[in-house]
Structure formats: structure tokens, C-alpha cells
Amino acid sequence: MREVLLLPERSVVLLVAPAGIGVVVGLGVLNAVSARIGHSHLVGLGLGICSGALLVLAAARPVAGLVRRASGLGEGLPYFIAVVMLTTFVFGIAYAFITVPSMTLVQEELPELIRGRVFGVLNVLVSVFSLAPLVIVGPIADLWGVAPVFIGSAALVGIVWYAGRGIRQGPEVAPS
């Protein structure tokens, strides 16, 4: 946090609070729109929002540098921190859009007899696979920088979004 955001670690609240507020706002929006938009479409929307937010994060530092160099526009760091805070808020909304509808879909589609086992295995897999990005992304960011990691992550999320298109659209029915 100190190297990228130029803030002390105790300022982590600048990232966590907007994300938490974003989750609460996302849950409120979900409550209002989930009846009109299907669960799978909400997951796709959340993935799209997440991919876009990653691209905004990749561009935030260079744009803050331009703001800093422009005459009369003040220091670029407050702009950069504001963009990061706004983006973590958007990530909170995306998290709600991805997690709640996907868990609802899993719960609706699974037989009651195996639901507990499936959720148990799912939680273990999420825990195991959450470690891999932490181990892999750090050295990549040290080697190439933070912005390329965000761009690569946005591309990966975009690929997941694109791959899930068929699920969101449903099977194609041949005309009779």
C-alpha cells in the first residue's frame, strides 16, 4: 500500500470502507432489479463492471501524473486516491452482483440432499484458489508494474464474462 498508493498501512480504511459501502449499495440495487433481470445476467453485469473497474485502476496512476503536471490543477495524489476509492466502491457493487445471484443460482439448481456438500467443497476451492493470485501477482507486479497486472486481470475477467455468455443467453433452440 505504501509503494503504490503512497499512504501508510493504517490508511487501509480508504480502500475497505468504500468497498463495504459498495457491497451494501449493490445489495440494495440487486433487491430492486433482480426480479426484472435474471440472476445469470446480473452475474454477467457484475463481471463486466469488474473488468471495467480494473481498466480504470490501470489508467488511474498515469492520469494522476498528467493532472500533477498540468498547470494550476493541483497535486495528482488526491485525484489518484479519489479514483482508487471510487473504484473500490464499484468493486463492492460488482462483488454483490457476482456473488449473490451466483449463490442463489447454485442453491436453486441443486437438490437439497447434496447442497451442503457442494457448498462445503465450493468454499474449500475458493479458499485454495484465492491463494494462487496472491502468490503469482506480486512477482508479476514487481517485474512489469501494477498497471499491466490490472490490464491482464481485466482481460481475464473479460474472458470469463465472454465464456459465460452462452450460459446467460440460454441454449439456442433450432427453428421448427
Legacy VTK file of the C-alpha trace (Angstrom):
# vtk DataFile Version 3.0
C-alpha trace
ASCII
DATASET POLYDATA
POINTS 176 float
0.000 0.000 0.000
2.861 2.326 0.818
4.594 1.819 -2.550
1.541 2.003 -4.822
-0.812 4.422 -3.051
1.902 6.370 -1.204
-0.114 6.023 2.006
0.684 4.341 5.328
-0.845 0.940 6.054
-3.171 2.416 8.669
-4.973 4.186 5.811
-6.359 0.865 4.554
-9.784 2.198 5.568
-9.634 4.333 2.404
-9.928 1.084 0.428
-12.023 -1.110 2.687
-14.770 1.365 3.629
-15.769 2.257 0.043
-15.759 -1.434 -0.897
-18.019 -2.293 2.034
-20.357 0.577 1.228
-20.358 -0.589 -2.403
-21.453 -4.072 -1.320
-24.343 -2.602 0.683
-25.372 -0.361 -2.236
-25.033 -3.320 -4.622
-27.304 -5.412 -2.413
-29.881 -2.625 -2.441
-29.721 -2.358 -6.223
-29.981 -6.155 -6.515
-33.069 -6.097 -4.348
-34.657 -3.566 -6.692
-33.726 -5.111 -10.058
-33.282 -8.859 -9.553
-36.928 -9.630 -10.332
-36.645 -7.935 -13.740
-33.139 -9.106 -14.651
-32.257 -12.785 -14.392
-29.633 -13.984 -11.932
-27.234 -15.082 -14.666
-27.483 -11.677 -16.374
-26.672 -9.968 -13.075
-23.549 -12.124 -12.743
-22.534 -11.115 -16.268
-23.167 -7.462 -15.461
-21.033 -7.787 -12.321
-18.186 -9.325 -14.324
-18.410 -6.506 -16.872
-18.344 -3.890 -14.116
-15.351 -5.607 -12.522
-13.430 -5.698 -15.811
-14.130 -2.012 -16.442
-13.086 -1.060 -12.906
-9.779 -2.906 -13.353
-9.116 -0.890 -16.520
-9.898 2.335 -14.633
-7.392 1.333 -11.954
-4.765 0.665 -14.617
-5.262 4.178 -16.017
-5.536 5.993 -12.665
-1.809 6.459 -11.987
-0.900 7.800 -15.478
-3.890 10.165 -15.449
-2.931 11.370 -11.950
0.546 12.084 -13.322
-0.972 14.194 -16.091
-3.079 16.083 -13.542
0.018 16.732 -11.435
1.986 18.080 -14.419
-0.850 20.249 -15.725
-0.503 23.823 -14.575
-2.913 25.049 -11.936
-4.675 21.725 -11.360
-3.004 20.905 -8.071
-1.416 17.725 -6.803
-2.215 14.450 -8.573
-2.171 12.249 -5.452
-5.599 13.300 -4.075
-7.071 12.660 -7.519
-5.425 9.237 -7.620
-6.675 8.304 -4.141
-10.199 9.506 -5.038
-10.200 7.357 -8.188
-8.981 4.337 -6.214
-11.662 4.883 -3.548
-14.401 5.264 -6.162
-13.155 2.154 -7.938
-13.179 0.082 -4.744
-16.774 1.258 -4.230
-17.585 -0.010 -7.743
-15.801 -3.301 -6.955
-18.103 -3.680 -3.945
-21.132 -3.307 -6.198
-19.650 -5.792 -8.686
-18.957 -8.242 -5.845
-22.608 -8.123 -4.796
-23.739 -8.557 -8.416
-21.494 -11.606 -8.891
-21.745 -13.361 -5.535
-25.393 -13.109 -4.510
-27.001 -14.186 -7.820
-24.447 -16.958 -8.404
-25.003 -18.414 -4.930
-28.759 -18.105 -5.455
-28.493 -19.982 -8.758
-26.432 -22.753 -7.177
-28.888 -23.073 -4.313
-31.916 -23.136 -6.630
-30.457 -25.716 -9.009
-29.004 -28.200 -6.504
-31.019 -30.984 -4.911
-31.409 -30.393 -1.190
-29.626 -33.659 -0.291
-26.270 -32.565 -1.732
-26.479 -28.798 -1.249
-24.409 -28.737 1.960
-21.624 -30.871 0.491
-21.454 -28.804 -2.679
-21.266 -25.528 -0.751
-18.599 -27.037 1.527
-16.465 -28.099 -1.435
-17.083 -24.739 -3.123
-15.854 -22.845 -0.048
-12.721 -25.011 0.172
-11.982 -24.465 -3.535
-12.478 -20.707 -3.198
-10.055 -20.655 -0.257
-7.443 -22.730 -2.094
-7.673 -20.797 -5.349
-7.657 -17.420 -3.576
-4.054 -18.054 -2.586
-2.759 -18.513 -6.146
-3.320 -14.906 -7.307
-1.626 -13.580 -4.172
1.454 -15.695 -4.847
1.551 -15.099 -8.603
0.526 -11.439 -8.935
3.150 -9.974 -6.575
6.190 -11.069 -8.600
4.463 -10.110 -11.869
3.722 -6.624 -10.498
7.337 -6.312 -9.327
8.566 -7.305 -12.768
6.187 -5.367 -15.051
4.357 -2.929 -12.787
0.898 -2.660 -11.303
-0.941 -1.291 -14.364
-0.119 -4.307 -16.581
-1.380 -6.604 -13.807
-4.680 -4.693 -13.729
-4.941 -4.840 -17.525
-4.215 -8.577 -17.530
-6.755 -9.120 -14.769
-9.340 -7.092 -16.695
-8.663 -9.242 -19.759
-9.043 -12.424 -17.698
-12.346 -11.241 -16.210
-13.464 -10.224 -19.707
-12.668 -13.722 -20.980
-14.695 -15.248 -18.136
-17.558 -12.875 -18.989
-17.359 -13.810 -22.676
-17.159 -17.542 -21.919
-20.281 -17.294 -19.745
-22.323 -15.616 -22.463
-23.851 -18.901 -23.596
-24.999 -19.678 -20.075
-26.591 -16.249 -19.671
-28.330 -16.392 -23.065
-29.581 -19.946 -22.631
-29.434 -22.736 -25.182
-30.238 -21.907 -28.755
-33.409 -23.543 -29.989
-33.499 -24.617 -33.609
-36.474 -23.199 -35.509
-39.119 -25.788 -36.329
LINES 1 177
176 0 1 2 3 4 5 6 7 8 9 10 11 12 13 14 15 16 17 18 19 20 21 22 23 24 25 26 27 28 29 30 31 32 33 34 35 36 37 38 39 40 41 42 43 44 45 46 47 48 49 50 51 52 53 54 55 56 57 58 59 60 61 62 63 64 65 66 67 68 69 70 71 72 73 74 75 76 77 78 79 80 81 82 83 84 85 86 87 88 89 90 91 92 93 94 95 96 97 98 99 100 101 102 103 104 105 106 107 108 109 110 111 112 113 114 115 116 117 118 119 120 121 122 123 124 125 126 127 128 129 130 131 132 133 134 135 136 137 138 139 140 141 142 143 144 145 146 147 148 149 150 151 152 153 154 155 156 157 158 159 160 161 162 163 164 165 166 167 168 169 170 171 172 173 174 175
